[in-house]
Amino acid sequence: MKKFFKRIRLIFKVKRFFPFLIEFFTSKMVPVKQKVISVGLIIGYFLLPFDIIPDFLTLIGIVDDVGVLLIIFQQIIKMAPIELKEKYRFD
């Protein structure tokens, strides 16, 4: 249940995520291996068309996509250096 609430709080931090991603991929503090894993997660999400709930169910179908994106973002945040997390206030 704790992870669920962390993901909900992450929704409200999405506007900080794009600058975070730019710095994550351009920073020399982040190892190349972590950058490659992150790119793989993002590309995998867009290339694999499998959904838990089909998108034609409008709102419910979109919710599962948002959930998967939040899980991917959460994993990228976990891989980021502490300094970068603190700068963008991701706990």
PyMOL commands that set and color helices and strands:
alter all, ss='L'
color gray80, all
select helices_A, chain A and resi 2-11+14-26+32-47+55-79+82-87
alter helices_A, ss='H'
color red, helices_A
deselect
rebuild
show_as cartoon
